[in-house]
């Protein structure tokens, strides 16, 4: 049997195993650790300094509020895109659906290299 006869599939774990994500309705339900899915809005984006490894960081909240709202008072999660100077579509005000493994980093819930989809907003 040649390699052309066998389909190639990428298996990262036991076959047939699907990762389970906890779907969040609000970031107030955010666990300390675990796999989560959520839809929220990018509140802010920051970039790493020029002399360190590139990282783009986006802060996501449930809904956009007043500019005066302090980050410490609003439930939020940090999305860290490692090795990226920019990520297409990731900018403040964009609605994004994301998933990944959340873990506390400096007491801030953080997801490294999340899967994400930009959610189109209805124009009215």
LUMVEXNU-720444 format. One record per residue (C-alpha): residue in one letter; x negated, y negated, z negated. Coordinates in steps of 0.05 Angstrom, whole numbers, plus 5000, padded with zeros to 4 digits. Each point is the difference from the previous one (the first is absolute). Example, Ala and Ser with C-alpha at 12.3 -4.5 7.8 and 13.67 -1.06 7.14 Angstrom:
<timis>
A475450904844S497349315013
</timis>
This chain:
<timis>
X500050005000X497149335019X500549344964X504749745054X505250524978X500149774928X503149334982X495749574955X503349734938X497049604944X501350324932X497749614940X503450464950X504150634997X504250075063X507149764995X498549564940X503049305005X497749454953X505549744956X500649254989X504349664947X504549505037X500449344960X505949535004X496249494959X492849904978X502650034928X500450765011X492650035020X496550574963X493049924972X497450545048X503250405057X502349995072X505049465015X504049715058X502849304998X502349425043X498049304980X497249345022X492849795005X499149424952X492649855012X493950265038X492849944979X493450185032X493450254970X493949564996X495250015060X494450364963X504150604977X503550575037X506149755038X506650084964X506749685014X504749974941X507549865003X504649894941X507050275010X506249804961X507450215003X502449345027X496749345016X501149474948X497849304985X492849825009X499749834926X501550724980X493850284965X497450675022X499550254929X507549904988X502550345063X499350755011X495050105056X495450505032X493349885034X498750335068X492550065014X497850135072X492850234992X495149865056X504849505034X498749275013X507149935027X506150445007X505049875057X506549714974X497949954927X501349284981X504149634947X507550045007X500150655041X504750564978X496150654997X501850734984X494050354970X498050654966X494050274964X496950204934X500549474947X494849934945X498349454950X493849595019X498349454950X507150104972X503249845068X503750565037X496150115064X500850435062X493850105042X500850075076X507650074999X504250235058X504349425021X505349785050X501949285013X507649934992X503049535051X504449454971X506749855032X500249325031X506449634989
</timis>
